[in-house]
Amino acid sequence: MPVTVNAFAALERDAQITPWRYEQRDARPHDVRVDVLYCGICHTDLHHIGPWGRHFPVVPGHEMVGRVIETGPAVTAHAVGDLVAIGPVVDSCRTCPPCLAGDETLCLTVATSTYGAEDRHGDGITRGGYADRVVADERFVYRLPDGLDPAAAAPLLCAGSTVFAPLRHWAAGPGTTVGIVGIGGLGHLGVKFARALGAHVVAFTTSAAKAEDARRLGAHEVVLAGDAAQPVNRLDLIIDTVPAVHPMTPLVQALRTDGTLVTVGLPATLDVAPFALAVGRKSIAGAGAGGTRDTREMLEFAAAHGITADIELLGTADIDTGLRRLAANDVKYRFVIDLKR
């Protein structure tokens, strides 16, 4: 039977988050219903409450950790009581080449977002993890490996996956030099993952105050914006996590021949001189969160290397405060909601 869910929603565009109840659909045969314990606050949540929002009320949240409380009759991957995690996508066509390869976020038809999207089976609008319950297909529900702190692991489901997937795709590892631009919610995890993968890590930041923190996180070198001695022709790969428009030409110039600058911050436009790409046959690429293949690998890798996010834990009464502080870049480095307080 449908379940009444206690959630926190924006009832209209740009509205404050407020308590809200809704009837959650019945579990389909391959569905898992999860009691949400922790949910990260992602910058995407701000977008969906604001300009990206289409279906209101919207219940944000796509970085969840919780316990399975119900399984559909065809579920084989999870059992009641399992500690699990859910990320930004909860469905896809499952038949196109990316889906068949485990890259469901690249689905050629449509990847169904965890919240604010139309359910492709006709069961209304998807609702996210600012709630005491979520329901999702078992394919998009991940076992949380032993040894990971559940609260600090929640941001791995989006922020962690978003930096890990391109690091893997572009073969970061021993013998490579990798730059991480921006030491924030994504960037601090990018430094941790790149270091654990065995790369020589160069952190780029505009904040002198973050230089020491970048080294603590695992950076071998720190480059401050505006420094006279900027690296040139040195880096194999750069992961750029900055969402605001910023000069990219110096970053391209820092790449070696055939190097790649990957933007995961996805600013509105790219500020780069095309000639800088031609000199050295360099590339700019984009990337987002990984699909089921990359996410499972990322979680196992994180557990093996003790990687979680640096977080500040909030109670449900502080969700709006957390969103305002995130908008002001006043977080070090991810907010996570404890749904039980």
RODO-2510 file (C-alpha; in nm, 4 decimals, decimal comma):
residues 341
     n   res          X          Y          Z
     1     m     0,0000     0,0000     0,0000
     2     p     0,1142     0,3614    -0,0482
     3     v     0,3096     0,5052     0,2437
     4     t     0,2639     0,8487     0,4036
     5     v     0,6028     1,0207     0,4021
     6     n     0,7160     1,3043     0,6267
     7     a     0,9293     1,5242     0,4054
     8     f     1,0804     1,8716     0,3713
     9     a     0,9870     2,0524     0,0526
    10     a     0,9906     2,3798    -0,1360
    11     l     0,6201     2,4263    -0,2066
    12     e     0,6892     2,6750    -0,4855
    13     r     0,9868     2,8205    -0,6687
    14     d     1,2422     2,9954    -0,4431
    15     a     1,0360     2,9135    -0,1343
    16     q     1,1841     2,8142     0,1986
    17     i     1,1959     2,4470     0,2874
    18     t     0,8971     2,3512     0,4980
    19     p     0,7600     2,0246     0,6458
    20     w     0,5306     1,8499     0,3979
    21     r     0,3601     1,5128     0,3730
    22     y     0,2863     1,3110     0,0623
    23     e     0,1696     0,9623    -0,0332
    24     q     0,4616     0,7591    -0,1659
    25     r     0,3795     0,4991    -0,4286
    26     d     0,3555     0,1310    -0,3619
    27     a     0,6763    -0,0658    -0,4119
    28     r     0,7047    -0,2254    -0,7552
    29     p     0,8492    -0,5807    -0,7847
    30     h     1,2141    -0,4670    -0,8091
    31     d     1,1800    -0,1734    -0,5671
    32     v     1,3466    -0,1124    -0,2333
    33     r     1,1981     0,1200     0,0271
    34     v     1,4557     0,2890     0,2475
    35     d     1,4360     0,4598     0,5857
    36     v     1,6557     0,7643     0,5218
    37     l     1,9137     0,8333     0,7932
    38     y     2,1330     1,0971     0,6280
    39     c     2,1068     1,3129     0,3172
    40     g     2,3690     1,5483     0,1794
    41     i     2,2874     1,8993     0,0647
    42     c     2,4116     1,9485    -0,2910
    43     h     2,4376     2,2710    -0,4902
    44     t     2,1975     2,1071    -0,7343
    45     d     1,9313     2,1287    -0,4628
    46     l     1,9559     2,5077    -0,4776
    47     h     1,9065     2,4949    -0,8543
    48     h     1,5980     2,2727    -0,8305
    49     i     1,4395     2,4893    -0,5635
    50     g     1,5112     2,7854    -0,7936
    51     p     1,5596     2,8146    -1,1715
    52     w     1,5752     2,4454    -1,2628
    53     g     1,2570     2,3499    -1,0767
    54     r     0,9660     2,2230    -1,2876
    55     h     0,7376     2,0271    -1,0564
    56     f     0,6422     2,1771    -0,7213
    57     p     0,6331     2,0929    -0,4390
    58     v     0,9880     1,9623    -0,4761
    59     v     1,1512     1,7385    -0,2146
    60     p     1,5276     1,7740    -0,2806
    61     g     1,8069     1,5376    -0,1889
    62     h     2,0091     1,2854    -0,3942
    63     e     2,2920     1,1898    -0,1578
    64     m     2,1225     0,9412     0,0732
    65     v     2,2219     0,6738     0,3197
    66     g     1,9589     0,4671     0,5000
    67     r     1,8320     0,1204     0,5881
    68     v     1,6124    -0,1042     0,3770
    69     i     1,2674    -0,1452     0,5360
    70     e     1,0792    -0,3097     0,2482
    71     t     1,1661    -0,5040    -0,0664
    72     g     0,9553    -0,5933    -0,3679
    73     p     0,8977    -0,9632    -0,4413
    74     a     1,1570    -0,9717    -0,7229
    75     v     1,4396    -0,7970    -0,5334
    76     t     1,7607    -0,9999    -0,5086
    77     a     2,0297    -0,7395    -0,4371
    78     h     1,9119    -0,6178    -0,0950
    79     a     1,7379    -0,7378     0,2191
    80     v     1,5508    -0,5654     0,4984
    81     g     1,8031    -0,4155     0,7398
    82     d     2,0778    -0,3537     0,4826
    83     l     2,2607    -0,0213     0,4994
    84     v     2,2360     0,1304     0,1511
    85     a     2,2898     0,4497    -0,0455
    86     i     2,1085     0,6251    -0,3316
    87     g     2,2459     0,8878    -0,5706
    88     p     2,1210     1,1303    -0,8383
    89     v     1,9563     0,8810    -1,0778
    90     v     1,6878     0,6209    -0,9995
    91     d     1,5906     0,4937    -1,3436
    92     s     1,6908     0,4863    -1,7115
    93     c     1,5914     0,3111    -2,0333
    94     r     1,8358     0,0243    -1,9577
    95     t     1,8618    -0,0724    -2,3254
    96     c     2,0843     0,1919    -2,4900
    97     p     2,4642     0,1383    -2,5121
    98     p     2,5495     0,3651    -2,2120
    99     c     2,2902     0,1909    -1,9925
   100     l     2,4131    -0,1529    -2,0933
   101     a     2,7664    -0,0418    -1,9975
   102     g     2,6547     0,0797    -1,6532
   103     d     2,6713     0,4468    -1,7558
   104     e     2,3034     0,5168    -1,6856
   105     t     2,3611     0,8865    -1,6206
   106     l     2,4491     0,9065    -1,9930
   107     c     2,1254     0,7315    -2,0993
   108     l     2,0367     0,8224    -2,4596
   109     t     1,6641     0,8264    -2,3802
   110     v     1,6332     0,9784    -2,0337
   111     a     1,7925     0,9185    -1,6959
   112     t     1,5276     0,9726    -1,4294
   113     s     1,6486     1,2101    -1,1600
   114     t     1,6009     1,1076    -0,7978
   115     y     1,3722     1,4038    -0,7451
   116     g     1,1737     1,6527    -0,9518
   117     a     1,1328     1,4247    -1,2556
   118     e     0,8406     1,2429    -1,4102
   119     d     0,8455     0,8737    -1,3234
   120     r     0,8677     0,6852    -1,6527
   121     h     0,6170     0,4247    -1,5288
   122     g     0,3509     0,6902    -1,4746
   123     d     0,3742     0,7021    -1,0945
   124     g     0,3932     1,0792    -1,0634
   125     i     0,6913     1,2941    -0,9712
   126     t     1,0030     1,1566    -0,8065
   127     r     1,0789     1,2848    -0,4540
   128     g     1,4197     1,3033    -0,2901
   129     g     1,5939     1,2359     0,0372
   130     y     1,4868     1,5322     0,2493
   131     a     1,2348     1,2822     0,3837
   132     d     1,2001     0,9870     0,6170
   133     r     1,1367     0,7399     0,3302
   134     v     1,2392     0,6932    -0,0327
   135     v     1,1595     0,4174    -0,2800
   136     a     1,3750     0,3206    -0,5781
   137     d     1,4598     0,0339    -0,8095
   138     e     1,7224    -0,2000    -0,6621
   139     r     1,9540    -0,1388    -0,9592
   140     f     2,0070     0,2186    -0,8391
   141     v     2,0385     0,1341    -0,4685
   142     y     2,3939     0,0600    -0,3552
   143     r     2,5203    -0,1447    -0,0649
   144     l     2,7209     0,0805     0,1647
   145     p     3,0538    -0,0949     0,2285
   146     d     3,1574    -0,1706     0,5851
   147     g     3,3840     0,0828     0,7487
   148     l     3,2374     0,3985     0,5973
   149     d     3,0773     0,6467     0,8362
   150     p     2,7165     0,6662     0,7061
   151     a     2,6811     1,0438     0,7502
   152     a     3,0164     1,1322     0,5936
   153     a     2,9599     0,8792     0,3140
   154     a     2,6338     1,0390     0,1963
   155     p     2,8036     1,3085    -0,0204
   156     l     3,0003     1,0379    -0,2003
   157     l     2,6831     0,9507    -0,3917
   158     c     2,6984     1,2724    -0,5952
   159     a     3,0076     1,4795    -0,5127
   160     g     3,2286     1,1728    -0,4787
   161     s     3,0982     1,0057    -0,7925
   162     t     3,1263     1,3289    -0,9914
   163     v     3,5015     1,3540    -0,9344
   164     f     3,5836     0,9825    -0,9204
   165     a     3,4217     0,8938    -1,2537
   166     p     3,6365     1,1319    -1,4664
   167     l     3,9506     1,0462    -1,2696
   168     r     3,8919     0,6825    -1,3639
   169     h     3,7830     0,7556    -1,7216
   170     w     4,0940     0,9636    -1,7944
   171     a     4,3208     0,7115    -1,6178
   172     a     4,4530     0,9114    -1,3235
   173     g     4,7079     0,7053    -1,1379
   174     p     5,0795     0,6442    -1,0784
   175     g     5,2949     0,8403    -1,3195
   176     t     5,0279     1,1015    -1,3915
   177     t     5,0021     1,4576    -1,2643
   178     v     4,6463     1,5645    -1,1871
   179     g     4,5158     1,9112    -1,1084
   180     i     4,2084     1,9758    -0,8968
   181     v     4,0626     2,3245    -0,9384
   182     g     3,8574     2,4541    -0,6452
   183     i     3,8807     2,3167    -0,2916
   184     g     3,5123     2,2892    -0,2073
   185     g     3,2464     2,0202    -0,1863
   186     l     3,3643     1,8431    -0,5017
   187     g     3,7260     1,9552    -0,5027
   188     h     3,8171     1,8322    -0,1558
   189     l     3,6995     1,4839    -0,2547
   190     g     3,8805     1,5148    -0,5874
   191     v     4,2080     1,5730    -0,4030
   192     k     4,1473     1,2721    -0,1782
   193     f     4,0587     1,0376    -0,4648
   194     a     4,3394     1,1543    -0,6959
   195     r     4,5963     1,1057    -0,4180
   196     a     4,4607     0,7595    -0,3325
   197     l     4,4720     0,6626    -0,7021
   198     g     4,8457     0,7303    -0,6941
   199     a     4,8616     1,0507    -0,8964
   200     h     5,0802     1,3503    -0,8194
   201     v     4,8155     1,6036    -0,7138
   202     v     4,8262     1,9776    -0,7774
   203     a     4,5486     2,1789    -0,6107
   204     f     4,4421     2,5103    -0,7630
   205     t     4,2641     2,7609    -0,5386
   206     t     4,1899     3,1327    -0,5207
   207     s     4,2099     3,1219    -0,1397
   208     a     4,5451     3,1386     0,0381
   209     a     4,3609     3,0224     0,3509
   210     k     4,2835     2,6886     0,1808
   211     a     4,6419     2,6124     0,0804
   212     e     4,7291     2,4281     0,3995
   213     d     4,3949     2,2474     0,3977
   214     a     4,4603     2,1306     0,0426
   215     r     4,7866     1,9762     0,1570
   216     r     4,6089     1,8122     0,4515
   217     l     4,3612     1,6605     0,2081
   218     g     4,6464     1,5112     0,0055
   219     a     4,7725     1,7683    -0,2460
   220     h     5,1440     1,7509    -0,3202
   221     e     5,1451     2,1091    -0,4498
   222     v     4,9150     2,4098    -0,4228
   223     v     4,8850     2,6793    -0,6884
   224     l     4,7208     3,0094    -0,5952
   225     a     4,5366     3,2009    -0,8658
   226     g     4,7414     3,5012    -0,9679
   227     d     5,0750     3,3553    -0,8648
   228     a     5,3541     3,4613    -1,0986
   229     a     5,4785     3,1031    -1,1370
   230     q     5,1834     2,9167    -1,2875
   231     p     5,2501     2,5633    -1,4136
   232     v     5,2931     2,5300    -1,7912
   233     n     5,2860     2,2055    -1,9945
   234     r     5,3000     1,9910    -1,6805
   235     l     4,9640     1,8262    -1,6059
   236     d     4,8082     1,5246    -1,7719
   237     l     4,4572     1,5898    -1,6430
   238     i     4,2747     1,8713    -1,4660
   239     i     3,9374     1,8309    -1,2931
   240     d     3,7769     2,1748    -1,2683
   241     t     3,5044     2,1868    -1,0004
   242     v     3,4319     2,5619    -1,0095
   243     p     3,0690     2,6431    -1,1073
   244     a     3,1210     3,0155    -1,1700
   245     v     3,2606     3,1498    -1,4977
   246     h     3,6382     3,1841    -1,4589
   247     p     3,9500     3,2088    -1,6799
   248     m     4,0356     2,8635    -1,8161
   249     t     4,3173     2,9574    -2,0538
   250     p     4,5844     2,9372    -1,7778
   251     l     4,4529     2,5913    -1,6897
   252     v     4,4726     2,4750    -2,0509
   253     q     4,8271     2,6119    -2,0687
   254     a     4,9128     2,4032    -1,7617
   255     l     4,8296     2,0824    -1,9513
   256     r     5,0856     1,8685    -2,1268
   257     t     5,0479     1,7763    -2,4928
   258     d     4,7228     1,5820    -2,5378
   259     g     4,6146     1,6733    -2,1844
   260     t     4,2483     1,7166    -2,0898
   261     l     4,0677     1,9742    -1,8794
   262     v     3,7406     1,8256    -1,7485
   263     t     3,4779     2,0646    -1,6182
   264     v     3,2478     1,9126    -1,3588
   265     g     3,1510     2,2493    -1,2087
   266     l     2,9806     2,3285    -1,5424
   267     p     2,9851     2,7102    -1,5503
   268     a     2,7371     2,8878    -1,7766
   269     t     3,0062     2,9600    -2,0367
   270     l     3,3690     2,8599    -2,0944
   271     d     3,6219     3,1437    -2,0759
   272     v     3,9059     3,0016    -2,2842
   273     a     4,1166     3,1088    -2,5826
   274     p     4,0735     2,8424    -2,8560
   275     f     4,4335     2,8904    -2,9678
   276     a     4,5472     2,7564    -2,6281
   277     l     4,3789     2,4270    -2,7181
   278     a     4,5512     2,4056    -3,0531
   279     v     4,8969     2,4543    -2,9033
   280     g     4,9570     2,1084    -2,7621
   281     r     4,6455     1,9360    -2,9050
   282     k     4,4665     1,9837    -2,5744
   283     s     4,1017     1,9137    -2,4957
   284     i     3,8185     2,0412    -2,2798
   285     a     3,5584     1,7840    -2,1749
   286     g     3,2583     1,7719    -1,9463
   287     a     3,1481     1,5091    -1,6974
   288     g     2,8874     1,4473    -1,4303
   289     a     2,8101     1,1805    -1,1738
   290     g     2,8880     0,8238    -1,2727
   291     g     2,6390     0,5472    -1,3432
   292     t     2,5942     0,2264    -1,1477
   293     r     2,9309     0,0807    -1,2547
   294     d     3,1368     0,3823    -1,1481
   295     t     2,9353     0,4398    -0,8309
   296     r     2,9836     0,0845    -0,7050
   297     e     3,3547     0,1000    -0,7814
   298     m     3,3825     0,4409    -0,6142
   299     l     3,2160     0,3186    -0,2928
   300     e     3,4426     0,0131    -0,2707
   301     f     3,7487     0,2278    -0,3434
   302     a     3,6425     0,4813    -0,0804
   303     a     3,6030     0,2061     0,1788
   304     a     3,9404     0,0532     0,0918
   305     h     4,1150     0,3907     0,1297
   306     g     3,9097     0,5409     0,4129
   307     i     3,7711     0,8250     0,2009
   308     t     3,4616     1,0169     0,3058
   309     a     3,3558     1,3800     0,2850
   310     d     3,4500     1,6440     0,5416
   311     i     3,1034     1,7337     0,6692
   312     e     2,9002     1,9525     0,9004
   313     l     2,5963     1,7649     1,0339
   314     l     2,2642     1,9513     1,0495
   315     g     1,9302     1,8726     1,2068
   316     t     1,6083     1,8993     1,0054
   317     a     1,5311     2,2383     1,1578
   318     d     1,8528     2,3746     1,0043
   319     i     1,7955     2,2747     0,6405
   320     d     1,7175     2,6299     0,5250
   321     t     2,0191     2,7628     0,7142
   322     g     2,2351     2,5064     0,5403
   323     l     2,1003     2,6012     0,1976
   324     r     2,1612     2,9719     0,2618
   325     r     2,5135     2,9051     0,3831
   326     l     2,5816     2,6824     0,0826
   327     a     2,4644     2,9610    -0,1505
   328     a     2,7115     3,1918     0,0264
   329     n     2,9905     2,9308    -0,0018
   330     d     3,0019     2,9113     0,3781
   331     v     3,0612     2,5387     0,4185
   332     k     3,3661     2,3229     0,4806
   333     y     3,3066     2,1094     0,2862
   334     r     2,9602     1,9447     0,2699
   335     f     2,6405     1,9746     0,4719
   336     v     2,4607     1,6537     0,5647
   337     i     2,1124     1,6375     0,7180
   338     d     2,0501     1,3968     1,0032
   339     l     1,6894     1,3042     0,9252
   340     k     1,6388     1,1679     1,2759
   341     r     1,6978     1,4966     1,4590
***
